[in-house]
Every structure is written in structure tokens, then in C-alpha cells.
Amino acid sequence: MKEAHNLTQSYQNEIGKWKAHQYDNKTMISVTSNYLPKYENLVNESKTLQPPKQYQNATDIYKES
């Protein structure tokens, strides 16, 4: 899913700002709190996937990650 890649990339950019001391810990907690519902939505969307049988294993691994 392109959405998962984009969301992860965006979050990693935020972590980079924190590591570069552009964000303090309090700001990073707020950033993380904003991302959690977005990840939860992706997980919920992945649960609705109905892949062909030959792709079921890949879909299950994706959901777990």
C-alpha cells in the first residue's frame, strides 16, 4: 500500500527532526500521538483486504508489521 509507505516516510521525517534536536521530547510525544490514529486506520484497512489465495501469506505478514 502506497499509503503505508507515505505515512511511514512522513513519520520517519519527524523522527529525523527529533534526532536533529529540532523537536524536544514533548513535541515528539505530540507528533507520535497524531500519527497513532493514522496507523490504526491503515491496520483496519488492511484487515479488509481480500487477496487471492496465493498472496494471503504476504497480506498476513503485512498486517502483522
PDBQT receptor file of N, H, CA, C and O in Angstrom, charges set to zero:
ATOM      1  N   MET A   1       0.836  -1.181   0.000  1.00  0.00    +0.000 N 
ATOM      2  CA  MET A   1       0.000   0.000   0.000  1.00  0.00    +0.000 C 
ATOM      3  C   MET A   1       0.882   1.246   0.000  1.00  0.00    +0.000 C 
ATOM      4  O   MET A   1       1.773   1.411   0.834  1.00  0.00    +0.000 OA
ATOM      5  N   LYS A   2       0.609   2.082  -0.932  1.00  0.00    +0.000 N 
ATOM      6  H   LYS A   2      -0.115   1.949  -1.609  1.00  0.00    +0.000 HD
ATOM      7  CA  LYS A   2       1.361   3.327  -1.032  1.00  0.00    +0.000 C 
ATOM      8  C   LYS A   2       1.108   4.215   0.184  1.00  0.00    +0.000 C 
ATOM      9  O   LYS A   2       1.998   4.944   0.623  1.00  0.00    +0.000 OA
ATOM     10  N   GLU A   3      -0.101   4.152   0.722  1.00  0.00    +0.000 N 
ATOM     11  H   GLU A   3      -0.824   3.561   0.365  1.00  0.00    +0.000 HD
ATOM     12  CA  GLU A   3      -0.436   4.972   1.888  1.00  0.00    +0.000 C 
ATOM     13  C   GLU A   3       0.453   4.624   3.081  1.00  0.00    +0.000 C 
ATOM     14  O   GLU A   3       0.899   5.510   3.809  1.00  0.00    +0.000 OA
ATOM     15  N   ALA A   4       0.705   3.337   3.276  1.00  0.00    +0.000 N 
ATOM     16  H   ALA A   4       0.343   2.616   2.684  1.00  0.00    +0.000 HD
ATOM     17  CA  ALA A   4       1.559   2.894   4.392  1.00  0.00    +0.000 C 
ATOM     18  C   ALA A   4       2.977   3.422   4.209  1.00  0.00    +0.000 C 
ATOM     19  O   ALA A   4       3.594   3.901   5.160  1.00  0.00    +0.000 OA
ATOM     20  N   HIS A   5       3.484   3.334   2.997  1.00  0.00    +0.000 N 
ATOM     21  H   HIS A   5       2.982   2.944   2.225  1.00  0.00    +0.000 HD
ATOM     22  CA  HIS A   5       4.830   3.841   2.723  1.00  0.00    +0.000 C 
ATOM     23  C   HIS A   5       4.908   5.345   2.988  1.00  0.00    +0.000 C 
ATOM     24  O   HIS A   5       5.838   5.821   3.639  1.00  0.00    +0.000 OA
ATOM     25  N   ASN A   6       3.934   6.079   2.482  1.00  0.00    +0.000 N 
ATOM     26  H   ASN A   6       3.179   5.693   1.953  1.00  0.00    +0.000 HD
ATOM     27  CA  ASN A   6       3.942   7.531   2.658  1.00  0.00    +0.000 C 
ATOM     28  C   ASN A   6       3.831   7.928   4.128  1.00  0.00    +0.000 C 
ATOM     29  O   ASN A   6       4.514   8.846   4.582  1.00  0.00    +0.000 OA
ATOM     30  N   LEU A   7       2.973   7.238   4.865  1.00  0.00    +0.000 N 
ATOM     31  H   LEU A   7       2.419   6.492   4.497  1.00  0.00    +0.000 HD
ATOM     32  CA  LEU A   7       2.809   7.552   6.279  1.00  0.00    +0.000 C 
ATOM     33  C   LEU A   7       4.090   7.241   7.050  1.00  0.00    +0.000 C 
ATOM     34  O   LEU A   7       4.524   8.034   7.886  1.00  0.00    +0.000 OA
ATOM     35  N   THR A   8       4.685   6.098   6.771  1.00  0.00    +0.000 N 
ATOM     36  H   THR A   8       4.332   5.454   6.092  1.00  0.00    +0.000 HD
ATOM     37  CA  THR A   8       5.929   5.731   7.444  1.00  0.00    +0.000 C 
ATOM     38  C   THR A   8       7.038   6.716   7.101  1.00  0.00    +0.000 C 
ATOM     39  O   THR A   8       7.802   7.114   7.980  1.00  0.00    +0.000 OA
ATOM     40  N   GLN A   9       7.133   7.109   5.857  1.00  0.00    +0.000 N 
ATOM     41  H   GLN A   9       6.512   6.786   5.143  1.00  0.00    +0.000 HD
ATOM     42  CA  GLN A   9       8.150   8.073   5.434  1.00  0.00    +0.000 C 
ATOM     43  C   GLN A   9       7.954   9.408   6.157  1.00  0.00    +0.000 C 
ATOM     44  O   GLN A   9       8.919  10.015   6.622  1.00  0.00    +0.000 OA
ATOM     45  N   SER A  10       6.731   9.847   6.247  1.00  0.00    +0.000 N 
ATOM     46  H   SER A  10       5.948   9.354   5.869  1.00  0.00    +0.000 HD
ATOM     47  CA  SER A  10       6.427  11.105   6.922  1.00  0.00    +0.000 C 
ATOM     48  C   SER A  10       6.806  11.031   8.401  1.00  0.00    +0.000 C 
ATOM     49  O   SER A  10       7.391  11.966   8.947  1.00  0.00    +0.000 OA
ATOM     50  N   TYR A  11       6.470   9.921   9.039  1.00  0.00    +0.000 N 
ATOM     51  H   TYR A  11       5.995   9.161   8.596  1.00  0.00    +0.000 HD
ATOM     52  CA  TYR A  11       6.807   9.754  10.457  1.00  0.00    +0.000 C 
ATOM     53  C   TYR A  11       8.322   9.692  10.644  1.00  0.00    +0.000 C 
ATOM     54  O   TYR A  11       8.851  10.261  11.599  1.00  0.00    +0.000 OA
ATOM     55  N   GLN A  12       9.014   9.015   9.750  1.00  0.00    +0.000 N 
ATOM     56  H   GLN A  12       8.585   8.553   8.974  1.00  0.00    +0.000 HD
ATOM     57  CA  GLN A  12      10.470   8.953   9.839  1.00  0.00    +0.000 C 
ATOM     58  C   GLN A  12      11.095  10.342   9.690  1.00  0.00    +0.000 C 
ATOM     59  O   GLN A  12      12.115  10.636  10.315  1.00  0.00    +0.000 OA
ATOM     60  N   ASN A  13      10.491  11.181   8.874  1.00  0.00    +0.000 N 
ATOM     61  H   ASN A  13       9.663  10.942   8.367  1.00  0.00    +0.000 HD
ATOM     62  CA  ASN A  13      10.964  12.564   8.745  1.00  0.00    +0.000 C 
ATOM     63  C   ASN A  13      10.819  13.308  10.071  1.00  0.00    +0.000 C 
ATOM     64  O   ASN A  13      11.682  14.104  10.441  1.00  0.00    +0.000 OA
ATOM     65  N   GLU A  14       9.730  13.046  10.778  1.00  0.00    +0.000 N 
ATOM     66  H   GLU A  14       9.029  12.399  10.477  1.00  0.00    +0.000 HD
ATOM     67  CA  GLU A  14       9.524  13.670  12.086  1.00  0.00    +0.000 C 
ATOM     68  C   GLU A  14      10.557  13.172  13.099  1.00  0.00    +0.000 C 
ATOM     69  O   GLU A  14      11.071  13.950  13.902  1.00  0.00    +0.000 OA
ATOM     70  N   ILE A  15      10.855  11.885  13.056  1.00  0.00    +0.000 N 
ATOM     71  H   ILE A  15      10.437  11.253  12.403  1.00  0.00    +0.000 HD
ATOM     72  CA  ILE A  15      11.879  11.331  13.936  1.00  0.00    +0.000 C 
ATOM     73  C   ILE A  15      13.227  11.969  13.635  1.00  0.00    +0.000 C 
ATOM     74  O   ILE A  15      14.009  12.240  14.546  1.00  0.00    +0.000 OA
ATOM     75  N   GLY A  16      13.493  12.205  12.368  1.00  0.00    +0.000 N 
ATOM     76  H   GLY A  16      12.857  11.984  11.628  1.00  0.00    +0.000 HD
ATOM     77  CA  GLY A  16      14.737  12.872  11.983  1.00  0.00    +0.000 C 
ATOM     78  C   GLY A  16      14.849  14.260  12.593  1.00  0.00    +0.000 C 
ATOM     79  O   GLY A  16      15.928  14.670  13.022  1.00  0.00    +0.000 OA
ATOM     80  N   LYS A  17      13.745  14.977  12.630  1.00  0.00    +0.000 N 
ATOM     81  H   LYS A  17      12.869  14.644  12.282  1.00  0.00    +0.000 HD
ATOM     82  CA  LYS A  17      13.741  16.309  13.246  1.00  0.00    +0.000 C 
ATOM     83  C   LYS A  17      14.022  16.211  14.737  1.00  0.00    +0.000 C 
ATOM     84  O   LYS A  17      14.724  17.052  15.298  1.00  0.00    +0.000 OA
ATOM     85  N   TRP A  18      13.474  15.186  15.378  1.00  0.00    +0.000 N 
ATOM     86  H   TRP A  18      12.904  14.503  14.923  1.00  0.00    +0.000 HD
ATOM     87  CA  TRP A  18      13.702  14.976  16.805  1.00  0.00    +0.000 C 
ATOM     88  C   TRP A  18      15.172  14.639  17.068  1.00  0.00    +0.000 C 
ATOM     89  O   TRP A  18      15.784  15.162  17.998  1.00  0.00    +0.000 OA
ATOM     90  N   LYS A  19      15.723  13.758  16.232  1.00  0.00    +0.000 N 
ATOM     91  H   LYS A  19      15.226  13.333  15.476  1.00  0.00    +0.000 HD
ATOM     92  CA  LYS A  19      17.130  13.381  16.392  1.00  0.00    +0.000 C 
ATOM     93  C   LYS A  19      18.065  14.559  16.122  1.00  0.00    +0.000 C 
ATOM     94  O   LYS A  19      19.156  14.635  16.686  1.00  0.00    +0.000 OA
ATOM     95  N   ALA A  20      17.632  15.472  15.260  1.00  0.00    +0.000 N 
ATOM     96  H   ALA A  20      16.745  15.410  14.801  1.00  0.00    +0.000 HD
ATOM     97  CA  ALA A  20      18.437  16.658  14.949  1.00  0.00    +0.000 C 
ATOM     98  C   ALA A  20      18.189  17.777  15.958  1.00  0.00    +0.000 C 
ATOM     99  O   ALA A  20      18.670  18.897  15.784  1.00  0.00    +0.000 OA
ATOM    100  N   HIS A  21      17.439  17.468  17.006  1.00  0.00    +0.000 N 
ATOM    101  H   HIS A  21      17.048  16.559  17.147  1.00  0.00    +0.000 HD
ATOM    102  CA  HIS A  21      17.128  18.414  18.078  1.00  0.00    +0.000 C 
ATOM    103  C   HIS A  21      16.291  19.606  17.617  1.00  0.00    +0.000 C 
ATOM    104  O   HIS A  21      16.330  20.677  18.222  1.00  0.00    +0.000 OA
ATOM    105  N   GLN A  22      15.537  19.406  16.538  1.00  0.00    +0.000 N 
ATOM    106  H   GLN A  22      15.505  18.536  16.045  1.00  0.00    +0.000 HD
ATOM    107  CA  GLN A  22      14.582  20.416  16.111  1.00  0.00    +0.000 C 
ATOM    108  C   GLN A  22      13.292  20.293  16.924  1.00  0.00    +0.000 C 
ATOM    109  O   GLN A  22      12.534  21.254  17.053  1.00  0.00    +0.000 OA
ATOM    110  N   TYR A  23      13.053  19.096  17.469  1.00  0.00    +0.000 N 
ATOM    111  H   TYR A  23      13.668  18.314  17.364  1.00  0.00    +0.000 HD
ATOM    112  CA  TYR A  23      11.913  18.839  18.343  1.00  0.00    +0.000 C 
ATOM    113  C   TYR A  23      12.435  18.420  19.706  1.00  0.00    +0.000 C 
ATOM    114  O   TYR A  23      13.440  17.716  19.804  1.00  0.00    +0.000 OA
ATOM    115  N   ASP A  24      11.752  18.854  20.756  1.00  0.00    +0.000 N 
ATOM    116  H   ASP A  24      10.935  19.426  20.676  1.00  0.00    +0.000 HD
ATOM    117  CA  ASP A  24      12.064  18.321  22.074  1.00  0.00    +0.000 C 
ATOM    118  C   ASP A  24      11.185  17.092  22.310  1.00  0.00    +0.000 C 
ATOM    119  O   ASP A  24      10.341  16.752  21.481  1.00  0.00    +0.000 OA
ATOM    120  N   ASN A  25      11.393  16.434  23.448  1.00  0.00    +0.000 N 
ATOM    121  H   ASN A  25      12.078  16.710  24.122  1.00  0.00    +0.000 HD
ATOM    122  CA  ASN A  25      10.643  15.208  23.735  1.00  0.00    +0.000 C 
ATOM    123  C   ASN A  25       9.138  15.455  23.795  1.00  0.00    +0.000 C 
ATOM    124  O   ASN A  25       8.352  14.634  23.322  1.00  0.00    +0.000 OA
ATOM    125  N   LYS A  26       8.744  16.569  24.368  1.00  0.00    +0.000 N 
ATOM    126  H   LYS A  26       9.383  17.236  24.753  1.00  0.00    +0.000 HD
ATOM    127  CA  LYS A  26       7.318  16.878  24.490  1.00  0.00    +0.000 C 
ATOM    128  C   LYS A  26       6.670  17.022  23.106  1.00  0.00    +0.000 C 
ATOM    129  O   LYS A  26       5.564  16.532  22.876  1.00  0.00    +0.000 OA
ATOM    130  N   THR A  27       7.355  17.684  22.211  1.00  0.00    +0.000 N 
ATOM    131  H   THR A  27       8.253  18.082  22.397  1.00  0.00    +0.000 HD
ATOM    132  CA  THR A  27       6.840  17.846  20.848  1.00  0.00    +0.000 C 
ATOM    133  C   THR A  27       6.751  16.501  20.153  1.00  0.00    +0.000 C 
ATOM    134  O   THR A  27       5.781  16.224  19.447  1.00  0.00    +0.000 OA
ATOM    135  N   MET A  28       7.764  15.660  20.351  1.00  0.00    +0.000 N 
ATOM    136  H   MET A  28       8.552  15.884  20.925  1.00  0.00    +0.000 HD
ATOM    137  CA  MET A  28       7.766  14.352  19.698  1.00  0.00    +0.000 C 
ATOM    138  C   MET A  28       6.636  13.473  20.216  1.00  0.00    +0.000 C 
ATOM    139  O   MET A  28       6.061  12.698  19.453  1.00  0.00    +0.000 OA
ATOM    140  N   ILE A  29       6.313  13.579  21.485  1.00  0.00    +0.000 N 
ATOM    141  H   ILE A  29       6.780  14.209  22.105  1.00  0.00    +0.000 HD
ATOM    142  CA  ILE A  29       5.170  12.836  22.030  1.00  0.00    +0.000 C 
ATOM    143  C   ILE A  29       3.892  13.277  21.330  1.00  0.00    +0.000 C 
ATOM    144  O   ILE A  29       3.049  12.448  20.985  1.00  0.00    +0.000 OA
ATOM    145  N   SER A  30       3.749  14.572  21.122  1.00  0.00    +0.000 N 
ATOM    146  H   SER A  30       4.433  15.246  21.403  1.00  0.00    +0.000 HD
ATOM    147  CA  SER A  30       2.570  15.099  20.442  1.00  0.00    +0.000 C 
ATOM    148  C   SER A  30       2.516  14.612  18.995  1.00  0.00    +0.000 C 
ATOM    149  O   SER A  30       1.457  14.226  18.501  1.00  0.00    +0.000 OA
ATOM    150  N   VAL A  31       3.652  14.633  18.329  1.00  0.00    +0.000 N 
ATOM    151  H   VAL A  31       4.513  14.947  18.731  1.00  0.00    +0.000 HD
ATOM    152  CA  VAL A  31       3.716  14.169  16.943  1.00  0.00    +0.000 C 
ATOM    153  C   VAL A  31       3.306  12.700  16.878  1.00  0.00    +0.000 C 
ATOM    154  O   VAL A  31       2.504  12.310  16.029  1.00  0.00    +0.000 OA
ATOM    155  N   THR A  32       3.857  11.892  17.776  1.00  0.00    +0.000 N 
ATOM    156  H   THR A  32       4.508  12.209  18.466  1.00  0.00    +0.000 HD
ATOM    157  CA  THR A  32       3.542  10.470  17.795  1.00  0.00    +0.000 C 
ATOM    158  C   THR A  32       2.058  10.247  18.050  1.00  0.00    +0.000 C 
ATOM    159  O   THR A  32       1.435   9.388  17.427  1.00  0.00    +0.000 OA
ATOM    160  N   SER A  33       1.505  11.016  18.957  1.00  0.00    +0.000 N 
ATOM    161  H   SER A  33       2.011  11.714  19.463  1.00  0.00    +0.000 HD
ATOM    162  CA  SER A  33       0.068  10.894  19.258  1.00  0.00    +0.000 C 
ATOM    163  C   SER A  33      -0.785  11.193  18.032  1.00  0.00    +0.000 C 
ATOM    164  O   SER A  33      -1.850  10.602  17.851  1.00  0.00    +0.000 OA
ATOM    165  N   ASN A  34      -0.320  12.103  17.197  1.00  0.00    +0.000 N 
ATOM    166  H   ASN A  34       0.545  12.583  17.344  1.00  0.00    +0.000 HD
ATOM    167  CA  ASN A  34      -1.061  12.434  15.980  1.00  0.00    +0.000 C 
ATOM    168  C   ASN A  34      -0.973  11.332  14.934  1.00  0.00    +0.000 C 
ATOM    169  O   ASN A  34      -1.891  11.160  14.132  1.00  0.00    +0.000 OA
ATOM    170  N   TYR A  35       0.128  10.584  14.941  1.00  0.00    +0.000 N 
ATOM    171  H   TYR A  35       0.873  10.724  15.594  1.00  0.00    +0.000 HD
ATOM    172  CA  TYR A  35       0.316   9.535  13.954  1.00  0.00    +0.000 C 
ATOM    173  C   TYR A  35      -0.376   8.229  14.329  1.00  0.00    +0.000 C 
ATOM    174  O   TYR A  35      -0.746   7.457  13.444  1.00  0.00    +0.000 OA
ATOM    175  N   LEU A  36      -0.555   7.967  15.609  1.00  0.00    +0.000 N 
ATOM    176  H   LEU A  36      -0.254   8.593  16.328  1.00  0.00    +0.000 HD
ATOM    177  CA  LEU A  36      -1.155   6.692  16.031  1.00  0.00    +0.000 C 
ATOM    178  C   LEU A  36      -2.510   6.415  15.381  1.00  0.00    +0.000 C 
ATOM    179  O   LEU A  36      -2.716   5.306  14.888  1.00  0.00    +0.000 OA
ATOM    180  N   PRO A  37      -3.442   7.369  15.355  1.00  0.00    +0.000 N 
ATOM    181  CA  PRO A  37      -4.728   7.083  14.693  1.00  0.00    +0.000 C 
ATOM    182  C   PRO A  37      -4.578   6.810  13.199  1.00  0.00    +0.000 C 
ATOM    183  O   PRO A  37      -5.345   6.037  12.624  1.00  0.00    +0.000 OA
ATOM    184  N   LYS A  38      -3.600   7.441  12.579  1.00  0.00    +0.000 N 
ATOM    185  H   LYS A  38      -2.977   8.069  13.046  1.00  0.00    +0.000 HD
ATOM    186  CA  LYS A  38      -3.377   7.210  11.153  1.00  0.00    +0.000 C 
ATOM    187  C   LYS A  38      -2.907   5.777  10.909  1.00  0.00    +0.000 C 
ATOM    188  O   LYS A  38      -3.351   5.119   9.968  1.00  0.00    +0.000 OA
ATOM    189  N   TYR A  39      -2.003   5.305  11.768  1.00  0.00    +0.000 N 
ATOM    190  H   TYR A  39      -1.643   5.840  12.532  1.00  0.00    +0.000 HD
ATOM    191  CA  TYR A  39      -1.552   3.917  11.646  1.00  0.00    +0.000 C 
ATOM    192  C   TYR A  39      -2.685   2.945  11.969  1.00  0.00    +0.000 C 
ATOM    193  O   TYR A  39      -2.818   1.911  11.314  1.00  0.00    +0.000 OA
ATOM    194  N   GLU A  40      -3.480   3.258  12.948  1.00  0.00    +0.000 N 
ATOM    195  H   GLU A  40      -3.372   4.098  13.481  1.00  0.00    +0.000 HD
ATOM    196  CA  GLU A  40      -4.614   2.398  13.292  1.00  0.00    +0.000 C 
ATOM    197  C   GLU A  40      -5.578   2.283  12.112  1.00  0.00    +0.000 C 
ATOM    198  O   GLU A  40      -6.107   1.204  11.841  1.00  0.00    +0.000 OA
ATOM    199  N   ASN A  41      -5.805   3.392  11.412  1.00  0.00    +0.000 N 
ATOM    200  H   ASN A  41      -5.376   4.268  11.632  1.00  0.00    +0.000 HD
ATOM    201  CA  ASN A  41      -6.670   3.353  10.230  1.00  0.00    +0.000 C 
ATOM    202  C   ASN A  41      -6.097   2.439   9.156  1.00  0.00    +0.000 C 
ATOM    203  O   ASN A  41      -6.833   1.680   8.525  1.00  0.00    +0.000 OA
ATOM    204  N   LEU A  42      -4.783   2.510   8.948  1.00  0.00    +0.000 N 
ATOM    205  H   LEU A  42      -4.185   3.126   9.460  1.00  0.00    +0.000 HD
ATOM    206  CA  LEU A  42      -4.160   1.636   7.957  1.00  0.00    +0.000 C 
ATOM    207  C   LEU A  42      -4.299   0.168   8.341  1.00  0.00    +0.000 C 
ATOM    208  O   LEU A  42      -4.575  -0.678   7.491  1.00  0.00    +0.000 OA
ATOM    209  N   VAL A  43      -4.106  -0.128   9.614  1.00  0.00    +0.000 N 
ATOM    210  H   VAL A  43      -3.882   0.559  10.304  1.00  0.00    +0.000 HD
ATOM    211  CA  VAL A  43      -4.258  -1.506  10.082  1.00  0.00    +0.000 C 
ATOM    212  C   VAL A  43      -5.687  -1.975   9.836  1.00  0.00    +0.000 C 
ATOM    213  O   VAL A  43      -5.902  -3.084   9.347  1.00  0.00    +0.000 OA
ATOM    214  N   ASN A  44      -6.648  -1.148  10.166  1.00  0.00    +0.000 N 
ATOM    215  H   ASN A  44      -6.473  -0.247  10.563  1.00  0.00    +0.000 HD
ATOM    216  CA  ASN A  44      -8.048  -1.516   9.954  1.00  0.00    +0.000 C 
ATOM    217  C   ASN A  44      -8.357  -1.723   8.471  1.00  0.00    +0.000 C 
ATOM    218  O   ASN A  44      -9.094  -2.641   8.110  1.00  0.00    +0.000 OA
ATOM    219  N   GLU A  45      -7.802  -0.883   7.625  1.00  0.00    +0.000 N 
ATOM    220  H   GLU A  45      -7.203  -0.137   7.918  1.00  0.00    +0.000 HD
ATOM    221  CA  GLU A  45      -7.996  -1.043   6.181  1.00  0.00    +0.000 C 
ATOM    222  C   GLU A  45      -7.385  -2.350   5.699  1.00  0.00    +0.000 C 
ATOM    223  O   GLU A  45      -7.963  -3.044   4.863  1.00  0.00    +0.000 OA
ATOM    224  N   SER A  46      -6.207  -2.682   6.232  1.00  0.00    +0.000 N 
ATOM    225  H   SER A  46      -5.737  -2.118   6.911  1.00  0.00    +0.000 HD
ATOM    226  CA  SER A  46      -5.544  -3.913   5.792  1.00  0.00    +0.000 C 
ATOM    227  C   SER A  46      -6.348  -5.148   6.166  1.00  0.00    +0.000 C 
ATOM    228  O   SER A  46      -6.279  -6.169   5.481  1.00  0.00    +0.000 OA
ATOM    229  N   LYS A  47      -7.102  -5.061   7.237  1.00  0.00    +0.000 N 
ATOM    230  H   LYS A  47      -7.159  -4.232   7.793  1.00  0.00    +0.000 HD
ATOM    231  CA  LYS A  47      -7.911  -6.202   7.664  1.00  0.00    +0.000 C 
ATOM    232  C   LYS A  47      -9.053  -6.493   6.695  1.00  0.00    +0.000 C 
ATOM    233  O   LYS A  47      -9.601  -7.595   6.690  1.00  0.00    +0.000 OA
ATOM    234  N   THR A  48      -9.407  -5.517   5.886  1.00  0.00    +0.000 N 
ATOM    235  H   THR A  48      -8.962  -4.621   5.890  1.00  0.00    +0.000 HD
ATOM    236  CA  THR A  48     -10.498  -5.709   4.930  1.00  0.00    +0.000 C 
ATOM    237  C   THR A  48     -10.014  -6.240   3.583  1.00  0.00    +0.000 C 
ATOM    238  O   THR A  48     -10.827  -6.534   2.706  1.00  0.00    +0.000 OA
ATOM    239  N   LEU A  49      -8.704  -6.365   3.413  1.00  0.00    +0.000 N 
ATOM    240  H   LEU A  49      -8.044  -6.127   4.125  1.00  0.00    +0.000 HD
ATOM    241  CA  LEU A  49      -8.168  -6.859   2.144  1.00  0.00    +0.000 C 
ATOM    242  C   LEU A  49      -8.600  -8.305   1.920  1.00  0.00    +0.000 C 
ATOM    243  O   LEU A  49      -8.592  -9.118   2.843  1.00  0.00    +0.000 OA
ATOM    244  N   GLN A  50      -8.966  -8.604   0.709  1.00  0.00    +0.000 N 
ATOM    245  H   GLN A  50      -8.972  -7.943  -0.041  1.00  0.00    +0.000 HD
ATOM    246  CA  GLN A  50      -9.360  -9.957   0.317  1.00  0.00    +0.000 C 
ATOM    247  C   GLN A  50      -8.465 -10.403  -0.842  1.00  0.00    +0.000 C 
ATOM    248  O   GLN A  50      -8.901 -10.431  -1.992  1.00  0.00    +0.000 OA
ATOM    249  N   PRO A  51      -7.221 -10.748  -0.536  1.00  0.00    +0.000 N 
ATOM    250  CA  PRO A  51      -6.297 -11.097  -1.621  1.00  0.00    +0.000 C 
ATOM    251  C   PRO A  51      -6.572 -12.488  -2.182  1.00  0.00    +0.000 C 
ATOM    252  O   PRO A  51      -7.195 -13.320  -1.522  1.00  0.00    +0.000 OA
ATOM    253  N   PRO A  52      -6.106 -12.731  -3.394  1.00  0.00    +0.000 N 
ATOM    254  CA  PRO A  52      -6.164 -14.103  -3.911  1.00  0.00    +0.000 C 
ATOM    255  C   PRO A  52      -5.355 -15.023  -2.989  1.00  0.00    +0.000 C 
ATOM    256  O   PRO A  52      -4.445 -14.566  -2.297  1.00  0.00    +0.000 OA
ATOM    257  N   LYS A  53      -5.682 -16.292  -2.981  1.00  0.00    +0.000 N 
ATOM    258  H   LYS A  53      -6.422 -16.663  -3.543  1.00  0.00    +0.000 HD
ATOM    259  CA  LYS A  53      -5.073 -17.238  -2.055  1.00  0.00    +0.000 C 
ATOM    260  C   LYS A  53      -3.537 -17.217  -2.128  1.00  0.00    +0.000 C 
ATOM    261  O   LYS A  53      -2.877 -17.336  -1.095  1.00  0.00    +0.000 OA
ATOM    262  N   GLN A  54      -2.968 -17.072  -3.307  1.00  0.00    +0.000 N 
ATOM    263  H   GLN A  54      -3.504 -16.975  -4.146  1.00  0.00    +0.000 HD
ATOM    264  CA  GLN A  54      -1.511 -17.118  -3.445  1.00  0.00    +0.000 C 
ATOM    265  C   GLN A  54      -0.826 -15.918  -2.793  1.00  0.00    +0.000 C 
ATOM    266  O   GLN A  54       0.385 -15.955  -2.578  1.00  0.00    +0.000 OA
ATOM    267  N   TYR A  55      -1.564 -14.860  -2.475  1.00  0.00    +0.000 N 
ATOM    268  H   TYR A  55      -2.548 -14.830  -2.650  1.00  0.00    +0.000 HD
ATOM    269  CA  TYR A  55      -0.999 -13.685  -1.828  1.00  0.00    +0.000 C 
ATOM    270  C   TYR A  55      -1.395 -13.556  -0.363  1.00  0.00    +0.000 C 
ATOM    271  O   TYR A  55      -1.039 -12.578   0.295  1.00  0.00    +0.000 OA
ATOM    272  N   GLN A  56      -2.120 -14.526   0.143  1.00  0.00    +0.000 N 
ATOM    273  H   GLN A  56      -2.409 -15.321  -0.391  1.00  0.00    +0.000 HD
ATOM    274  CA  GLN A  56      -2.616 -14.446   1.524  1.00  0.00    +0.000 C 
ATOM    275  C   GLN A  56      -1.479 -14.333   2.532  1.00  0.00    +0.000 C 
ATOM    276  O   GLN A  56      -1.567 -13.540   3.469  1.00  0.00    +0.000 OA
ATOM    277  N   ASN A  57      -0.414 -15.110   2.357  1.00  0.00    +0.000 N 
ATOM    278  H   ASN A  57      -0.342 -15.754   1.595  1.00  0.00    +0.000 HD
ATOM    279  CA  ASN A  57       0.706 -15.073   3.285  1.00  0.00    +0.000 C 
ATOM    280  C   ASN A  57       1.336 -13.684   3.321  1.00  0.00    +0.000 C 
ATOM    281  O   ASN A  57       1.633 -13.167   4.398  1.00  0.00    +0.000 OA
ATOM    282  N   ALA A  58       1.538 -13.088   2.171  1.00  0.00    +0.000 N 
ATOM    283  H   ALA A  58       1.297 -13.508   1.296  1.00  0.00    +0.000 HD
ATOM    284  CA  ALA A  58       2.130 -11.744   2.110  1.00  0.00    +0.000 C 
ATOM    285  C   ALA A  58       1.215 -10.735   2.793  1.00  0.00    +0.000 C 
ATOM    286  O   ALA A  58       1.694  -9.844   3.495  1.00  0.00    +0.000 OA
ATOM    287  N   THR A  59      -0.072 -10.862   2.600  1.00  0.00    +0.000 N 
ATOM    288  H   THR A  59      -0.461 -11.585   2.029  1.00  0.00    +0.000 HD
ATOM    289  CA  THR A  59      -1.031  -9.951   3.224  1.00  0.00    +0.000 C 
ATOM    290  C   THR A  59      -1.011 -10.117   4.749  1.00  0.00    +0.000 C 
ATOM    291  O   THR A  59      -1.067  -9.132   5.485  1.00  0.00    +0.000 OA
ATOM    292  N   ASP A  60      -0.931 -11.355   5.211  1.00  0.00    +0.000 N 
ATOM    293  H   ASP A  60      -0.885 -12.155   4.613  1.00  0.00    +0.000 HD
ATOM    294  CA  ASP A  60      -0.869 -11.589   6.658  1.00  0.00    +0.000 C 
ATOM    295  C   ASP A  60       0.385 -10.980   7.276  1.00  0.00    +0.000 C 
ATOM    296  O   ASP A  60       0.328 -10.368   8.343  1.00  0.00    +0.000 OA
ATOM    297  N   ILE A  61       1.506 -11.151   6.605  1.00  0.00    +0.000 N 
ATOM    298  H   ILE A  61       1.553 -11.648   5.738  1.00  0.00    +0.000 HD
ATOM    299  CA  ILE A  61       2.772 -10.568   7.102  1.00  0.00    +0.000 C 
ATOM    300  C   ILE A  61       2.678  -9.055   7.119  1.00  0.00    +0.000 C 
ATOM    301  O   ILE A  61       3.143  -8.416   8.063  1.00  0.00    +0.000 OA
ATOM    302  N   TYR A  62       2.085  -8.476   6.092  1.00  0.00    +0.000 N 
ATOM    303  H   TYR A  62       1.707  -8.995   5.326  1.00  0.00    +0.000 HD
ATOM    304  CA  TYR A  62       1.919  -7.019   6.039  1.00  0.00    +0.000 C 
ATOM    305  C   TYR A  62       1.092  -6.530   7.221  1.00  0.00    +0.000 C 
ATOM    306  O   TYR A  62       1.430  -5.523   7.843  1.00  0.00    +0.000 OA
ATOM    307  N   LYS A  63       0.029  -7.225   7.526  1.00  0.00    +0.000 N 
ATOM    308  H   LYS A  63      -0.246  -8.042   7.021  1.00  0.00    +0.000 HD
ATOM    309  CA  LYS A  63      -0.830  -6.831   8.642  1.00  0.00    +0.000 C 
ATOM    310  C   LYS A  63      -0.087  -6.879   9.962  1.00  0.00    +0.000 C 
ATOM    311  O   LYS A  63      -0.262  -6.009  10.814  1.00  0.00    +0.000 OA
ATOM    312  N   GLU A  64       0.742  -7.899  10.129  1.00  0.00    +0.000 N 
ATOM    313  H   GLU A  64       0.883  -8.606   9.436  1.00  0.00    +0.000 HD
ATOM    314  CA  GLU A  64       1.494  -8.045  11.375  1.00  0.00    +0.000 C 
ATOM    315  C   GLU A  64       2.551  -6.960  11.552  1.00  0.00    +0.000 C 
ATOM    316  O   GLU A  64       2.851  -6.544  12.670  1.00  0.00    +0.000 OA
ATOM    317  N   SER A  65       3.102  -6.516  10.444  1.00  0.00    +0.000 N 
ATOM    318  H   SER A  65       2.859  -6.855   9.535  1.00  0.00    +0.000 HD
ATOM    319  CA  SER A  65       4.161  -5.498  10.541  1.00  0.00    +0.000 C 
ATOM    320  C   SER A  65       3.575  -4.158  10.901  1.00  0.00    +0.000 C 
ATOM    321  O   SER A  65       4.308  -3.177  11.028  1.00  0.00    +0.000 OA
TER     322      SER A  65
